[in-house]
Amino acid sequence: MSLTSYIGTERNILDETPQHCHTLKLPHPILTNAIWRSSGGWRGGLLATTLPILYRVEGGTVELERALDGLCKRASLAIQSVTPS
């Protein structure tokens, strides 16, 4: 199993074109501020947003599930805000 993640427009991975330069290859699905800055992703026209995943530990699994549901909703809203209808 690989954790390698790609960010950008999906393209034919067997083809090499100049547009492939606008795809980021990450060693894992977590994109930190340091990786984002060093990658120059903003220069390639990629957009980013921060999605917090804070929750009260005292709430146990119920609070964690609530936080994850909120994360998924915020991620969907962020995608919809930049995706043409």
SEFI-923735 format. One record per residue (C-alpha): x negated, y, z. Coordinates in pm, whole numbers. Layout:
# SEFI-923735
     px     py     pz
      X      Y      Z
...
This chain:
# SEFI-923735
     px     py     pz
      0      0      0
   -131    342    -91
    -49    670     82
   -175    869   -217
     78   1138   -311
    106   1360   -614
    262   1706   -609
    376   1873   -929
    572   1789  -1240
    580   1418  -1319
    388   1332  -1632
    274   1018  -1808
    -10    893  -1588
   -167    710  -1881
   -204   1032  -2080
   -453   1314  -2019
   -337   1662  -2114
   -419   2014  -1991
    -84   2015  -1806
   -213   1737  -1580
   -438   1999  -1419
   -127   2137  -1247
    -75   1820  -1043
   -227   1784   -696
   -346   1442   -581
   -336   1407   -203
   -489   1120     -3
   -173   1109    213
    177   1263    209
     87   1532    465
     -3   1867    314
   -186   2083    566
   -254   2456    532
   -624   2382    483
   -558   2137    198
   -310   2378     35
   -558   2670     49
   -851   2464    -79
   -648   2306   -360
   -546   2635   -520
   -195   2493   -555
    -43   2840   -548
   -244   2930   -859
    -90   2636  -1045
    259   2774   -994
    348   2528   -718
    576   2646   -440
    548   2551    -74
    756   2593    237
    713   2500    601
    965   2259    751
    938   2233   1130
    999   1899   1301
   1009   2008   1664
   1229   1826   1915
   1264   1780   2290
   1083   1465   2398
   1314   1433   2697
   1599   1369   2452
   1442   1041   2340
   1541    874   2016
   1869   1065   1994
   1684   1397   1981
   1427   1259   1737
   1703   1136   1503
   1872   1477   1522
   1543   1647   1436
   1481   1413   1141
   1833   1471   1009
   1771   1846   1031
   1439   1806    851
   1606   1620    564
   1878   1886    535
   1624   2172    535
   1414   1990    272
   1720   1941     50
   1817   2308     85
   1463   2419      3
   1462   2206   -313
   1807   2332   -418
   1696   2693   -371
   1429   2662   -643
   1595   2406   -871
   1811   2544  -1154
   2171   2419  -1142
